[in-house]
Each structure stands twice: as C-alpha cells, then as structure tokens.
C-alpha cells in the first residue's frame, strides 16, 4: 500500500509499505477515504514535534479521517464490511485510573493516530483500528463530512466542558468569545449555536476567516491587527464576556481573553501553542476570579456530533475548501501552514 510519510521538516514522500494485518479479534481493517490536515499535524510538519512528542523520521502523521470497513476481526459485531465510518483516533487501555474514572481521552497508556511513539497516522491507504473507535455514519453523511466529525467533536467537547462547569440555569443570551476562527474555532461556534447560543464574538487575524465565521452565524467579528478588539467589543458589550474559547494557541490571544472576560468568567484553552510555556497576568485572573479550563482533544463526543450532522442541526460542509490526492500531500500542508488561498480545511482524498 501507499502512504505519505514525513521524511524531514516540511518534507513528505509517498512510499510503499506493507499492508497492515489484523492481529486482534476486535480490530477492523479500514480503507481510508479522506484525511483532514489538522493544526496539530502542522506542528509536526514545521517543527517535527509537539512539546516532548518528537518525530523520528520517517513517520506517518494524520488523525482526522473517514474510512470504509474492508475486513473485521472474529469478535467484531457492530460494524460490517462496506460500512462508512468516522474514526476516533485515540485508543484507550480501559484499565488505568483515568479510563476507570471516565476520562479515556487522558488515558495513561493511550495510543493516538499519528502521534510519535504511539501509532502511525492515517495518511495511508489502509489502517487498523479497534472496532470501538469506528463509528458508522448514516447515508446522509458523505465521506468528506465523516472526516470532519473528529475536529467537530473537539468543538463539541469544549462546549460540553463549558456547560458542565456553568451554573445550571445558564442563560442562552450569555456572551461568548472565540479567539481564532480556523476549523476548531468554527467547530466551537457551530456547536454553541446548536446549543442555542447566539451572542458569539469571534476574532482572527485573517479577514477571510472572519467572513466565513460571520456567514456561519457569528454575531460579531474583528481582526486584532486592524483594531483594539477589547476596546471595540466593550463598546458593544460593556459587561464583557462570560466565556472565551482560545482556539489559536497564541499568547496575545490569551492576554486578550483575560481582558475580555467578566469577573467570574471562564477561559477555555483549546488551541495548541507553538511554545512550551505560556503566561497569565496573575493579578487580573485572581482579581476577576477567572476559571481556566484546558481542553484535551475530546471525550465521548464522536457519536453526538454524528447525530448533530445527520439531524441537520449543524452543517459544516462549508469548511471543506481544498482537496488533494495523496501524491500532493506536501502541497496541502504548505497551503495550510501558510494560510494560502483562503484555506479553512484541506483534505487528502485517497
């Protein structure tokens, strides 16, 4: 089979590899249909690492994918040959203390698609995954939309964390900020709207992404390179924001979030910074009694997102802007890493 392997910084090669073979009775052989280029993949592409997760080249990345079931292990009962599935990229052990407490996404022995030292990624024609990681999508959800379910599930999980840690009578009129309007920021926005929230303030340094966010339902958008977003937002909403989702991983956005939040507000950190250390103005977050919530991937959110898409409550197809064959994986990553050509989500078609 063919796969696109990172063979160096900003360098992909399409190579021949052995066909994966099912070894565990609960596993499924998948033929990959579409692979999305994620922001975390870009870190591996441009830096060869995320924190202490360092690539030993060559290595195949990629974790956002849809696939067709082509073979099943002897104990597989949920999926069958020919099913189109969305893939949860995290394989949990179900034995550690985190798994037993319902936190499979922070499993102490986890293996994640496209993560160095864990699992080779899905930029390949075929992969093997446990059946429990394969979620059948209805016929109304095509293969490309099925690929989007993974990033959307991160937005869904982030919104659920907001709801869980909020008071029970949360007013749907609460003002919410999203800093960064890439695929994850847009996913948060769609999931907020599906939950009934409308007063969504969005910032981004790329004007075309603000246009997309506005067309997708954002109440207010602004570019921090063109104006003081805090001052401008306060003219519209002097009471400040109840929640801010930081979705770009930038220190300046974190600083803006602290200014934008009202006392008692919550900052949810969703974006992955390029640096290993960030800072907070402790005086301001202490005086405002701001809650800081990290968002680690997603947990038990794939099926709810499938339900939202199939019911028509969210329509994310507008995010799909660029398509490439496997042989042009490098071009796809170049466009995404440099924000070229109005890109939102680029995908590799097998």
Secondary structure, 3 states (H helix, E strand, C coil): CEEEEEEECCEEEEEECCCCCCCCCCEEEEEEEEEECCHHHHHHHHHCEECCEECCCCECCCCEEEEEEEEECCCCCCCCCCCEEEECCEECCCCCHHHHCCCHHHCCCCEEECECCCECCCCECEEEEEHHHEEECCCCCCHHHHHHHHHHHHHHHHHHHHHHCCCCCCCCCCCEEEECCCHHHHHHHHHHHHCCCCCEEEECCCHHHHHHHHHCCCCEEECCCCCCHHHHHHHHCCCCEEEEEECCCCHHHHHHHHHHEEEEEEEEECCCCCCCCCCCCHHHHHHCCCEEEECCCCCCCHHHHHHHHHCCCCCCHHHEEEEEEHHHHHHHHHHHHCCCCCCCEEEEEC
